[in-house]
């Protein structure tokens, strides 16, 4: 009996040791995220941090070139997004994009060998043009989220043709025929970080106009219309945020009052802008490219592979740990300026509209004066 107990104890100890190898061993590092006493702390494992740092290194930039000289749009044909750059800047950016997106295939990933570079034969070239415009738009119009650091193609692609972290509209797992599966309580999906929550938290909030807020404004459910299902959708989305950024809830929230914006960190505001930005990217840029995509680049429902928080962040609280991506590639910082002729046409149109408005006002004033004079004559 004693021997049996010893064997049982040894087996239990061995099992415990094996289980502990999957845990983060102390000491841990703690970062205060909010006011003292609120419990707004982030706890990090030094080993995990080392892995995150190693995975978020920025490649050396190609040496900068002059912005002087002929413009790419004047020298080359069919240059729509980058025609305002000098030939040197254009060539440098094309070389960088090749390193970021297709280091193995090179230029032939977007261009057919032997054809002119102006040809749009491959779907990849047409998609790449739209993605460049999307990147420029993010840097120019979504500063509330991307800040001064900005993003480039490398932020998402990291040397891959398609970013590793993308998503498509969810498909219910196998279930009994005749039953409507609500895609809840499935704990083997990466999209919900392996929790028993909605396996597609992205469609309602990163594609459609769902509002990620289920908390009622009163103590009782009077007038409150949110369902348990929508609440679980939001929790699933929050789990994605946490996993994508490598943070916990206190990165954005004071956990004593999740719904209070006044008690939240500024990162919550930045996250809200990020949600709107991602929704715009998916609807305005990525979904329209679906007409060009081959079937193997689509999801099971035939939709394009879209972006979410993990696409850029990839486990880091800031993409590439906050590296300034625009410092070396400012050409991606804004959309191309409008052509001079279009600006002149717009100015002429505005001037004409102003002249018509002035004439209308003056005509009205003259009519009012005549009416007053006629009224005065009748009075006499």
Backbone torsions as a table, in degrees:
resi	resn	phi	psi	omega
1	UNK	NA	-40.3	179.4
2	UNK	-63.4	-41.2	179.6
3	UNK	-64.4	-40.0	179.9
4	UNK	-63.5	-41.4	178.8
5	UNK	-65.0	-39.4	178.9
6	UNK	-63.3	-42.5	179.5
7	UNK	-65.6	-41.0	178.7
8	UNK	-63.8	-41.2	178.9
9	UNK	-64.3	-44.1	-179.7
10	UNK	-64.2	-40.6	178.4
11	UNK	-64.6	-40.8	178.7
12	UNK	-64.6	-41.9	179.4
13	UNK	-63.5	-40.8	179.3
14	UNK	-65.5	-41.9	178.6
15	UNK	-63.3	-41.3	178.9
16	UNK	-62.9	-41.1	179.4
17	UNK	-63.7	-40.7	178.9
18	UNK	-65.0	-39.9	179.3
19	UNK	-66.2	-38.0	-178.3
20	UNK	-69.5	-22.7	178.9
21	UNK	-66.0	-20.1	177.3
22	UNK	-89.2	0.3	-179.7
23	UNK	-103.4	161.8	176.2
24	UNK	-85.6	115.6	-177.1
25	UNK	-82.1	150.9	178.1
26	UNK	-68.6	165.3	0.1
27	UNK	-81.9	152.3	177.0
28	UNK	-103.9	163.0	176.5
29	UNK	-107.2	135.1	-177.2
30	UNK	-118.1	133.8	178.8
31	UNK	-120.8	126.9	178.3
32	UNK	-77.0	122.8	-176.7
33	UNK	-100.4	-17.2	-177.5
34	UNK	-147.3	-160.9	-178.4
35	UNK	-65.1	148.5	178.0
36	UNK	-61.4	143.8	178.3
37	UNK	87.5	-5.1	-179.3
38	UNK	-95.9	-7.1	-178.2
39	UNK	73.0	16.8	-179.0
40	UNK	-86.9	79.0	-177.1
41	UNK	-127.3	148.7	173.6
42	UNK	-114.4	129.8	-178.1
43	UNK	-109.8	126.6	-176.5
44	UNK	-123.8	146.7	172.5
45	UNK	-91.4	126.4	178.6
46	UNK	-55.1	-36.5	-179.9
47	UNK	-66.0	-42.6	179.1
48	UNK	-65.7	-39.8	179.2
49	UNK	-61.3	-39.4	178.3
50	UNK	-61.8	-39.7	178.7
51	UNK	-66.2	-41.0	179.6
52	UNK	-64.2	-43.5	179.3
53	UNK	-62.0	-43.9	-178.9
54	UNK	-64.0	-32.5	-177.2
55	UNK	-85.1	-5.5	-174.9
56	UNK	-122.9	41.2	175.7
57	UNK	-89.3	141.2	-178.8
58	UNK	-94.9	130.9	179.1
59	UNK	-66.5	155.4	179.0
60	UNK	-61.9	139.6	-177.8
61	UNK	-78.3	148.3	172.0
62	UNK	-67.9	136.4	-179.2
63	UNK	-51.0	139.8	-178.2
64	UNK	-67.5	155.5	179.0
65	UNK	-127.8	171.3	-176.6
66	UNK	-75.2	147.2	175.3
67	UNK	-89.8	-1.2	179.8
68	UNK	-81.8	160.3	176.1
69	UNK	107.0	-178.5	-178.3
70	UNK	-59.3	149.4	178.5
71	UNK	-85.8	147.5	-177.3
72	UNK	-59.7	-37.0	-179.4
73	UNK	-67.2	-20.9	178.6
74	UNK	-88.3	-21.6	-176.3
75	UNK	-99.6	-43.0	-176.6
76	UNK	-103.8	158.7	178.7
77	UNK	-92.3	150.3	170.9
78	UNK	58.4	44.4	174.8
79	UNK	-106.5	101.0	-170.6
80	UNK	-96.2	-44.5	-173.1
81	UNK	-88.6	-26.4	-171.9
82	UNK	-125.3	19.7	-176.9
83	UNK	-66.5	-18.3	-179.5
84	UNK	-80.7	-8.0	179.6
85	UNK	-81.4	155.0	172.7
86	UNK	-67.3	161.3	-179.7
87	UNK	-57.6	-40.7	178.8
88	UNK	-63.5	-45.6	179.0
89	UNK	-63.3	-42.1	-179.8
90	UNK	-61.4	-47.3	-179.2
91	UNK	-63.6	-42.2	178.9
92	UNK	-62.0	-44.3	-179.0
93	UNK	-67.5	-37.5	176.7
94	UNK	-62.7	-39.1	178.4
95	UNK	-66.0	-39.0	179.6
96	UNK	-67.4	-43.8	179.6
97	UNK	-61.9	-36.4	176.9
98	UNK	-61.6	-42.8	177.6
99	UNK	-65.1	-38.3	-175.3
100	UNK	-74.6	-35.2	-169.4
101	UNK	-112.0	-36.9	-174.9
102	UNK	-140.2	61.3	-177.9
103	UNK	-63.9	-24.8	-179.6
104	UNK	-87.4	-45.4	-177.4
105	UNK	-79.7	-23.6	-178.6
106	UNK	68.5	-150.2	-177.3
107	UNK	-60.8	-28.5	-175.5
108	UNK	-70.3	-4.4	174.7
109	UNK	-69.1	-31.2	179.8
110	UNK	-113.1	-19.2	-175.1
111	UNK	-122.9	140.4	177.2
112	UNK	-82.4	126.2	179.4
113	UNK	-58.8	131.2	179.8
114	UNK	94.5	-20.9	175.0
115	UNK	-87.3	163.4	173.9
116	UNK	-70.9	146.4	-178.9
117	UNK	-62.5	-17.0	-177.5
118	UNK	-77.0	-13.5	-176.5
119	UNK	-72.3	141.5	177.6
120	UNK	-104.3	42.9	-175.0
121	UNK	-64.3	-45.8	-175.2
122	UNK	-88.7	141.2	177.8
123	UNK	-62.4	-28.8	-176.7
124	UNK	-63.6	-34.4	179.1
125	UNK	-68.2	-42.2	-180.0
126	UNK	-65.4	-39.5	177.7
127	UNK	-67.2	-41.7	-179.3
128	UNK	-59.4	-39.6	179.3
129	UNK	-61.6	-43.4	179.8
130	UNK	-66.5	-37.3	-179.7
131	UNK	-68.1	-34.0	175.3
132	UNK	-63.4	-45.2	177.8
133	UNK	-62.0	-39.2	178.5
134	UNK	-63.6	-42.0	178.8
135	UNK	-64.6	-45.3	178.5
136	UNK	-61.9	-40.4	179.1
137	UNK	-64.4	-41.0	178.5
138	UNK	-60.8	-42.9	-178.3
139	UNK	-72.0	-33.9	-177.2
140	UNK	-83.1	-39.9	-169.3
141	UNK	-112.2	-5.7	-178.8
142	UNK	-122.4	41.5	178.5
143	UNK	-61.5	-24.3	178.2
144	UNK	-64.1	-17.6	177.2
145	UNK	-112.3	-50.3	-175.2
146	UNK	-81.8	-13.9	176.6
147	UNK	61.3	-158.1	-177.9
148	UNK	-78.1	-17.9	-177.8
149	UNK	-70.8	-40.0	178.7
150	UNK	70.3	-176.6	-179.7
151	UNK	-134.1	155.1	171.1
152	UNK	-129.6	-179.5	177.5
153	UNK	-58.8	-33.8	-177.4
154	UNK	-65.8	-29.8	-178.7
155	UNK	-51.3	-40.5	-178.4
156	UNK	-99.2	-41.7	-169.5
157	UNK	-78.2	-42.9	179.1
158	UNK	52.9	40.2	178.4
159	UNK	88.3	6.0	-179.4
160	UNK	-108.4	146.1	176.3
161	UNK	-57.6	-45.0	176.7
162	UNK	-120.6	134.2	178.5
163	UNK	-52.6	145.9	-178.1
164	UNK	-65.7	-31.3	-176.6
165	UNK	-106.6	94.4	175.6
166	UNK	-134.9	171.8	-179.3
167	UNK	-145.6	157.8	173.2
168	UNK	-131.0	167.1	-177.5
169	UNK	-57.9	133.7	-173.1
170	UNK	-68.1	149.1	177.0
171	UNK	-119.7	131.2	-179.8
172	UNK	-59.3	143.5	174.8
173	UNK	-69.2	174.6	-179.1
174	UNK	-57.5	134.8	179.7
175	UNK	-152.3	168.4	-176.4
176	UNK	-62.4	137.2	-179.9
177	UNK	-63.5	140.3	179.8
178	UNK	91.4	-5.2	178.9
179	UNK	-105.4	143.5	178.3
180	UNK	-92.9	105.6	-178.3
181	UNK	-80.5	123.9	-177.8
182	UNK	-90.1	8.2	178.0
183	UNK	58.1	38.0	176.3
184	UNK	-114.4	163.3	173.1
185	UNK	55.3	43.1	176.0
186	UNK	-120.7	115.2	-169.3
187	UNK	-104.4	27.4	-180.0
188	UNK	-127.8	25.3	-178.1
189	UNK	-110.6	130.7	178.5
190	UNK	-64.9	-31.0	-177.4
191	UNK	-58.6	-33.7	178.5
192	UNK	-104.4	20.5	179.3
193	UNK	54.8	38.5	174.1
194	UNK	61.1	30.7	173.8
195	UNK	-101.2	162.8	178.5
196	UNK	-85.3	58.8	179.8
197	UNK	-125.5	-176.0	179.7
198	UNK	-56.1	132.9	-179.0
199	UNK	-86.4	-3.6	176.4
200	UNK	-133.0	74.8	177.5
201	UNK	-81.9	-3.2	-172.9
202	UNK	-86.6	-40.9	-176.6
203	UNK	-57.2	-45.7	-177.8
204	UNK	-67.3	-30.4	-169.5
205	UNK	-115.6	-24.0	-179.0
206	UNK	-110.6	6.4	176.8
207	UNK	-137.0	-46.8	178.0
208	UNK	-96.7	-176.9	-173.9
209	UNK	-98.4	35.0	177.4
210	UNK	-65.5	145.0	178.8
211	UNK	-103.4	117.4	-175.9
212	UNK	-80.5	68.2	179.8
213	UNK	-153.8	113.2	-176.1
214	UNK	-116.0	-3.6	-175.8
215	UNK	-74.7	133.1	179.4
216	UNK	-77.0	161.9	-179.7
217	UNK	-94.9	-2.2	179.6
218	UNK	-130.3	164.8	-179.9
219	UNK	-68.5	-33.9	178.7
220	UNK	-102.4	159.4	-175.2
221	UNK	-77.0	24.7	179.9
222	UNK	-63.5	120.9	178.1
223	UNK	74.2	3.9	-179.0
224	UNK	-90.4	125.1	-171.8
225	UNK	-108.6	-6.6	-177.5
226	UNK	-70.6	143.1	-177.7
227	UNK	-100.9	166.3	175.1
228	UNK	-61.1	-36.4	-179.2
229	UNK	-63.0	-45.2	179.8
230	UNK	-66.6	-33.6	177.3
231	UNK	-63.1	-42.4	178.7
232	UNK	-68.6	-32.6	173.8
233	UNK	-59.0	-44.4	-178.5
234	UNK	-67.0	-42.2	177.2
235	UNK	-60.1	-39.8	179.1
236	UNK	-64.1	-41.0	177.4
237	UNK	-63.5	-40.8	179.2
238	UNK	-65.8	-35.7	175.3
239	UNK	-62.2	-39.6	176.8
240	UNK	-63.1	-46.6	177.7
241	UNK	-53.3	-49.7	-176.1
242	UNK	-60.8	-46.3	-177.8
243	UNK	-69.7	-39.6	-177.6
244	UNK	-65.2	-35.1	-176.9
245	UNK	-97.6	-6.9	-177.9
246	UNK	66.2	37.2	-177.6
247	UNK	-131.3	174.6	172.5
248	UNK	-110.0	-172.5	-173.4
249	UNK	-60.7	-31.2	-174.7
250	UNK	-74.9	-1.3	172.8
251	UNK	-63.7	-32.1	-179.7
252	UNK	-118.0	-33.8	-168.2
253	UNK	-111.4	152.2	160.4
254	UNK	-88.9	114.9	-169.9
255	UNK	-67.1	-12.4	175.8
256	UNK	-78.2	-15.5	-178.6
257	UNK	-152.7	75.1	-175.8
258	UNK	-56.2	-34.3	-174.6
259	UNK	-82.5	-10.4	-174.5
260	UNK	-84.4	117.2	175.9
261	UNK	-71.6	-32.8	-177.9
262	UNK	-64.4	-29.3	-178.3
263	UNK	-100.4	8.2	-179.6
264	UNK	-95.0	162.0	174.8
265	UNK	-76.4	162.8	178.5
266	UNK	-63.3	-22.1	179.1
267	UNK	-62.6	-25.7	178.4
268	UNK	-66.0	-41.0	176.7
269	UNK	-63.5	-42.9	179.5
270	UNK	-62.9	-37.9	178.5
271	UNK	-66.2	-37.5	178.1
272	UNK	-62.2	-45.7	177.8
273	UNK	-62.8	-36.4	178.1
274	UNK	-63.2	-39.8	177.8
275	UNK	-61.5	-43.1	179.2
276	UNK	-67.1	-38.1	179.3
277	UNK	-63.8	-46.6	-179.4
278	UNK	-63.0	-40.5	177.7
279	UNK	-60.4	-42.6	178.1
280	UNK	-64.3	-42.5	178.8
281	UNK	-59.4	-45.7	-177.3
282	UNK	-66.2	-39.8	-175.9
283	UNK	-84.9	-41.5	-172.4
284	UNK	-88.5	-23.2	-174.6
285	UNK	-121.9	-51.2	-171.4
286	UNK	-77.1	-49.8	-179.0
287	UNK	-57.3	-39.8	179.1
288	UNK	-62.3	-20.7	179.0
289	UNK	-78.1	-7.1	-174.6
290	UNK	-63.0	-25.4	178.7
291	UNK	-64.6	-21.8	-177.9
292	UNK	-97.9	-15.7	-168.9
293	UNK	-76.9	138.2	171.3
294	UNK	-71.4	163.8	-174.3
295	UNK	-59.8	-35.6	-177.0
296	UNK	-72.5	-9.2	175.3
297	UNK	-99.7	8.0	-179.9
298	UNK	-112.7	164.0	177.1
299	UNK	-83.0	178.0	-179.7
300	UNK	-59.0	-26.6	179.5
301	UNK	-92.3	6.3	177.4
302	UNK	80.1	21.6	-179.8
303	UNK	-105.9	161.6	-178.8
304	UNK	-71.3	155.2	175.8
305	UNK	-76.9	119.2	-170.5
306	UNK	-106.3	173.5	-176.1
307	UNK	-102.8	155.0	170.7
308	UNK	-141.7	-166.0	-175.4
309	UNK	-64.0	-38.0	-177.0
310	UNK	-67.4	-23.1	-178.4
311	UNK	-57.3	-42.6	179.0
312	UNK	-92.6	-46.8	-170.2
313	UNK	-73.5	-44.3	176.9
314	UNK	49.6	48.0	174.3
315	UNK	90.5	-1.6	-179.0
316	UNK	-108.3	142.8	-177.4
317	UNK	-61.7	-27.7	169.1
318	UNK	-131.5	141.7	179.2
319	UNK	-54.0	131.3	-180.0
320	UNK	53.2	32.7	175.9
321	UNK	56.2	34.4	174.0
322	UNK	82.5	12.8	179.5
323	UNK	-59.6	139.6	179.7
324	UNK	-77.7	101.0	-175.1
325	UNK	-81.0	-20.6	-178.3
326	UNK	-87.9	-12.7	-179.3
327	UNK	-60.5	-39.5	-179.4
328	UNK	-93.6	-20.1	-177.5
329	UNK	-133.2	65.1	-179.1
330	UNK	-65.0	-16.0	179.9
331	UNK	-64.0	-19.0	178.0
332	UNK	-94.6	7.3	-175.1
333	UNK	-79.8	-15.3	-178.2
334	UNK	-159.5	159.0	176.3
335	UNK	-69.0	158.3	179.6
336	UNK	-61.2	139.2	177.6
337	UNK	-63.9	150.8	179.3
338	UNK	-64.3	142.4	177.6
339	UNK	-57.0	148.6	-177.3
340	UNK	-57.3	-40.6	-177.5
341	UNK	-64.1	-35.6	177.8
342	UNK	-68.8	-38.2	177.9
343	UNK	-63.5	-42.7	179.4
344	UNK	-65.1	-39.9	177.6
345	UNK	-62.6	-42.2	179.1
346	UNK	-64.1	-41.3	179.5
347	UNK	-64.0	-41.5	178.5
348	UNK	-63.3	-41.5	179.8
349	UNK	-63.7	-42.2	178.7
350	UNK	-64.2	-44.1	180.0
351	UNK	-61.3	-42.9	178.3
352	UNK	-62.9	-40.6	179.6
353	UNK	-65.1	-39.4	178.7
354	UNK	-64.3	-43.1	179.8
355	UNK	-61.7	-42.3	179.0
356	UNK	-64.2	-39.9	179.9
357	UNK	-64.8	-41.2	179.0
358	UNK	-64.2	-43.0	178.8
359	UNK	-61.7	-40.9	179.7
360	UNK	-64.5	-41.2	179.4
361	UNK	-65.5	-46.3	-180.0
362	UNK	-62.6	-40.6	178.0
363	UNK	-61.9	-39.7	178.3
364	UNK	-66.0	-39.1	179.3
365	UNK	-65.3	-42.2	179.1
366	UNK	-63.1	-42.0	179.6
367	UNK	-62.9	-40.3	179.3
368	UNK	-65.3	-37.5	-179.9
369	UNK	-65.5	-42.8	178.7
370	UNK	-63.0	-41.6	178.8
371	UNK	-61.1	-41.3	179.4
372	UNK	-65.0	-41.1	180.0
373	UNK	-64.3	-42.4	179.4
374	UNK	-64.5	-40.2	178.2
375	UNK	-63.7	-38.6	179.8
376	UNK	-66.3	-38.8	179.5
377	UNK	-65.2	-41.2	178.8
378	UNK	-64.2	-35.4	-179.2
379	UNK	-66.0	-36.2	178.6
380	UNK	-71.0	NA	NA
